């Protein structure tokens, strides 16, 4: 599938309320204004501007100084996500990365354990 195509909701097999759609993008303070880190999602030149990874190799940023390229927030101990059902939920920055991985996959068929 090309970058210009979207995803039809019927392809989200794990449930719209169990699938991440958009999340807050972590930008460390020393990366402000640096392309790839701190750029607009409307920048069509760089796919990384509108993306972050979530999962076992990419847990949520633990602080504003976290050096990782991942989801994160300047809110204390939480990161907001819009789910595919349109709801917005705050997740603890200590969410198990394995659960974050399950929420990031739209059609793996796995049961997501309680995490709130």
ChimeraX commands (.cxc) that place a marker at each C-alpha (Angstrom):
marker #1 position 0.00,0.00,0.00 radius 0.5
marker #1 position 1.37,3.41,-0.94 radius 0.5
marker #1 position 1.77,6.31,1.43 radius 0.5
marker #1 position -1.07,8.23,-0.21 radius 0.5
marker #1 position -3.64,5.58,0.64 radius 0.5
marker #1 position -5.56,5.39,3.88 radius 0.5
marker #1 position -6.84,2.44,5.88 radius 0.5
marker #1 position -10.51,1.52,5.73 radius 0.5
marker #1 position -12.01,1.01,9.19 radius 0.5
marker #1 position -13.18,-2.50,8.24 radius 0.5
marker #1 position -9.50,-3.51,7.99 radius 0.5
marker #1 position -8.99,-2.78,11.70 radius 0.5
marker #1 position -9.81,-6.29,12.89 radius 0.5
marker #1 position -8.77,-5.91,16.55 radius 0.5
marker #1 position -11.49,-3.36,17.29 radius 0.5
marker #1 position -11.49,0.39,16.89 radius 0.5
marker #1 position -11.27,0.98,20.65 radius 0.5
marker #1 position -8.23,-1.33,20.86 radius 0.5
marker #1 position -6.18,0.28,18.09 radius 0.5
marker #1 position -4.01,3.40,18.32 radius 0.5
marker #1 position -4.62,5.95,15.59 radius 0.5
marker #1 position -2.61,9.04,16.62 radius 0.5
marker #1 position -0.38,9.74,19.59 radius 0.5
marker #1 position 1.64,12.56,21.04 radius 0.5
marker #1 position 5.08,12.80,19.46 radius 0.5
marker #1 position 8.08,12.97,21.78 radius 0.5
marker #1 position 10.63,15.67,20.91 radius 0.5
marker #1 position 13.59,16.05,23.30 radius 0.5
marker #1 position 14.38,19.72,24.09 radius 0.5
marker #1 position 17.75,19.54,22.30 radius 0.5
marker #1 position 15.95,18.45,19.10 radius 0.5
marker #1 position 13.55,21.41,18.78 radius 0.5
marker #1 position 13.61,22.66,15.19 radius 0.5
marker #1 position 15.55,19.64,13.93 radius 0.5
marker #1 position 13.96,17.90,10.94 radius 0.5
marker #1 position 12.85,14.34,11.60 radius 0.5
marker #1 position 12.34,15.13,15.27 radius 0.5
marker #1 position 10.49,18.43,15.41 radius 0.5
marker #1 position 8.69,18.83,12.11 radius 0.5
marker #1 position 5.09,19.07,11.08 radius 0.5
marker #1 position 3.05,16.02,10.17 radius 0.5
marker #1 position 2.01,18.03,7.11 radius 0.5
marker #1 position 5.57,17.97,5.79 radius 0.5
marker #1 position 5.21,15.61,2.85 radius 0.5
marker #1 position 8.97,15.45,2.36 radius 0.5
marker #1 position 9.70,13.45,5.51 radius 0.5
marker #1 position 7.58,10.47,6.56 radius 0.5
marker #1 position 9.23,10.53,10.01 radius 0.5
marker #1 position 7.54,13.87,10.73 radius 0.5
marker #1 position 4.18,12.13,11.06 radius 0.5
marker #1 position 5.29,8.86,12.62 radius 0.5
marker #1 position 6.58,7.27,15.76 radius 0.5
marker #1 position 6.83,3.63,16.74 radius 0.5
marker #1 position 5.27,1.96,19.73 radius 0.5
marker #1 position 6.11,-1.44,21.13 radius 0.5
marker #1 position 8.70,-3.50,22.90 radius 0.5
marker #1 position 11.63,-1.73,21.23 radius 0.5
marker #1 position 9.86,1.65,21.53 radius 0.5
marker #1 position 8.33,2.19,24.99 radius 0.5
marker #1 position 6.80,5.56,25.78 radius 0.5
marker #1 position 9.23,8.37,26.60 radius 0.5
marker #1 position 9.80,8.49,30.36 radius 0.5
marker #1 position 10.71,12.17,30.58 radius 0.5
marker #1 position 11.14,15.25,28.39 radius 0.5
marker #1 position 14.86,14.42,28.20 radius 0.5
marker #1 position 14.35,10.85,27.01 radius 0.5
marker #1 position 16.67,10.51,23.97 radius 0.5
marker #1 position 14.44,8.08,22.10 radius 0.5
marker #1 position 12.44,8.54,18.89 radius 0.5
marker #1 position 9.08,7.45,20.28 radius 0.5
marker #1 position 5.68,8.56,21.51 radius 0.5
marker #1 position 5.77,10.84,24.53 radius 0.5
marker #1 position 4.42,13.95,26.14 radius 0.5
marker #1 position 5.31,16.91,28.30 radius 0.5
marker #1 position 2.36,15.97,30.53 radius 0.5
marker #1 position 3.58,14.37,33.76 radius 0.5
marker #1 position 3.52,10.55,33.56 radius 0.5
marker #1 position 0.95,10.28,30.71 radius 0.5
marker #1 position 0.81,10.33,26.93 radius 0.5
marker #1 position -2.44,10.96,25.05 radius 0.5
marker #1 position -3.59,8.81,22.14 radius 0.5
marker #1 position -6.56,9.03,19.81 radius 0.5
marker #1 position -7.97,5.58,19.27 radius 0.5
marker #1 position -9.43,4.42,15.96 radius 0.5
marker #1 position -12.95,4.77,17.46 radius 0.5
marker #1 position -12.36,8.53,17.90 radius 0.5
marker #1 position -11.92,8.46,21.68 radius 0.5
marker #1 position -8.88,10.08,23.31 radius 0.5
marker #1 position -7.20,8.26,26.17 radius 0.5
marker #1 position -4.28,9.09,28.44 radius 0.5
marker #1 position -1.88,6.16,28.88 radius 0.5
marker #1 position 0.60,5.93,31.71 radius 0.5
marker #1 position 4.19,6.28,30.52 radius 0.5
marker #1 position 4.85,3.03,32.41 radius 0.5
marker #1 position 2.49,1.03,30.17 radius 0.5
marker #1 position 4.00,-2.36,29.40 radius 0.5
marker #1 position 5.71,-2.04,25.98 radius 0.5
marker #1 position 4.22,-5.44,25.04 radius 0.5
marker #1 position 0.72,-3.97,25.54 radius 0.5
marker #1 position 1.71,-0.87,23.57 radius 0.5
marker #1 position 2.78,-3.20,20.77 radius 0.5
marker #1 position -0.63,-4.92,20.78 radius 0.5
marker #1 position -2.44,-1.56,20.68 radius 0.5
marker #1 position -0.23,-0.50,17.75 radius 0.5
marker #1 position -1.24,-3.49,15.63 radius 0.5
marker #1 position -4.66,-3.29,13.99 radius 0.5
marker #1 position -5.12,-6.93,13.03 radius 0.5
marker #1 position -2.98,-9.33,15.03 radius 0.5
marker #1 position -5.97,-11.02,16.71 radius 0.5
marker #1 position -4.31,-10.95,20.13 radius 0.5
marker #1 position -6.24,-10.25,23.34 radius 0.5
marker #1 position -5.08,-7.04,25.01 radius 0.5
marker #1 position -4.67,-7.49,28.77 radius 0.5
marker #1 position -6.00,-4.85,31.16 radius 0.5
marker #1 position -3.58,-1.98,31.49 radius 0.5
marker #1 position -5.44,0.97,32.99 radius 0.5
marker link #1:1,2 radius 0.2
marker link #1:2,3 radius 0.2
marker link #1:3,4 radius 0.2
marker link #1:4,5 radius 0.2
marker link #1:5,6 radius 0.2
marker link #1:6,7 radius 0.2
marker link #1:7,8 radius 0.2
marker link #1:8,9 radius 0.2
marker link #1:9,10 radius 0.2
marker link #1:10,11 radius 0.2
marker link #1:11,12 radius 0.2
marker link #1:12,13 radius 0.2
marker link #1:13,14 radius 0.2
marker link #1:14,15 radius 0.2
marker link #1:15,16 radius 0.2
marker link #1:16,17 radius 0.2
marker link #1:17,18 radius 0.2
marker link #1:18,19 radius 0.2
marker link #1:19,20 radius 0.2
marker link #1:20,21 radius 0.2
marker link #1:21,22 radius 0.2
marker link #1:22,23 radius 0.2
marker link #1:23,24 radius 0.2
marker link #1:24,25 radius 0.2
marker link #1:25,26 radius 0.2
marker link #1:26,27 radius 0.2
marker link #1:27,28 radius 0.2
marker link #1:28,29 radius 0.2
marker link #1:29,30 radius 0.2
marker link #1:30,31 radius 0.2
marker link #1:31,32 radius 0.2
marker link #1:32,33 radius 0.2
marker link #1:33,34 radius 0.2
marker link #1:34,35 radius 0.2
marker link #1:35,36 radius 0.2
marker link #1:36,37 radius 0.2
marker link #1:37,38 radius 0.2
marker link #1:38,39 radius 0.2
marker link #1:39,40 radius 0.2
marker link #1:40,41 radius 0.2
marker link #1:41,42 radius 0.2
marker link #1:42,43 radius 0.2
marker link #1:43,44 radius 0.2
marker link #1:44,45 radius 0.2
marker link #1:45,46 radius 0.2
marker link #1:46,47 radius 0.2
marker link #1:47,48 radius 0.2
marker link #1:48,49 radius 0.2
marker link #1:49,50 radius 0.2
marker link #1:50,51 radius 0.2
marker link #1:51,52 radius 0.2
marker link #1:52,53 radius 0.2
marker link #1:53,54 radius 0.2
marker link #1:54,55 radius 0.2
marker link #1:55,56 radius 0.2
marker link #1:56,57 radius 0.2
marker link #1:57,58 radius 0.2
marker link #1:58,59 radius 0.2
marker link #1:59,60 radius 0.2
marker link #1:60,61 radius 0.2
marker link #1:61,62 radius 0.2
marker link #1:62,63 radius 0.2
marker link #1:63,64 radius 0.2
marker link #1:64,65 radius 0.2
marker link #1:65,66 radius 0.2
marker link #1:66,67 radius 0.2
marker link #1:67,68 radius 0.2
marker link #1:68,69 radius 0.2
marker link #1:69,70 radius 0.2
marker link #1:70,71 radius 0.2
marker link #1:71,72 radius 0.2
marker link #1:72,73 radius 0.2
marker link #1:73,74 radius 0.2
marker link #1:74,75 radius 0.2
marker link #1:75,76 radius 0.2
marker link #1:76,77 radius 0.2
marker link #1:77,78 radius 0.2
marker link #1:78,79 radius 0.2
marker link #1:79,80 radius 0.2
marker link #1:80,81 radius 0.2
marker link #1:81,82 radius 0.2
marker link #1:82,83 radius 0.2
marker link #1:83,84 radius 0.2
marker link #1:84,85 radius 0.2
marker link #1:85,86 radius 0.2
marker link #1:86,87 radius 0.2
marker link #1:87,88 radius 0.2
marker link #1:88,89 radius 0.2
marker link #1:89,90 radius 0.2
marker link #1:90,91 radius 0.2
marker link #1:91,92 radius 0.2
marker link #1:92,93 radius 0.2
marker link #1:93,94 radius 0.2
marker link #1:94,95 radius 0.2
marker link #1:95,96 radius 0.2
marker link #1:96,97 radius 0.2
marker link #1:97,98 radius 0.2
marker link #1:98,99 radius 0.2
marker link #1:99,100 radius 0.2
marker link #1:100,101 radius 0.2
marker link #1:101,102 radius 0.2
marker link #1:102,103 radius 0.2
marker link #1:103,104 radius 0.2
marker link #1:104,105 radius 0.2
marker link #1:105,106 radius 0.2
marker link #1:106,107 radius 0.2
marker link #1:107,108 radius 0.2
marker link #1:108,109 radius 0.2
marker link #1:109,110 radius 0.2
marker link #1:110,111 radius 0.2
marker link #1:111,112 radius 0.2
marker link #1:112,113 radius 0.2
marker link #1:113,114 radius 0.2
marker link #1:114,115 radius 0.2
marker link #1:115,116 radius 0.2
view
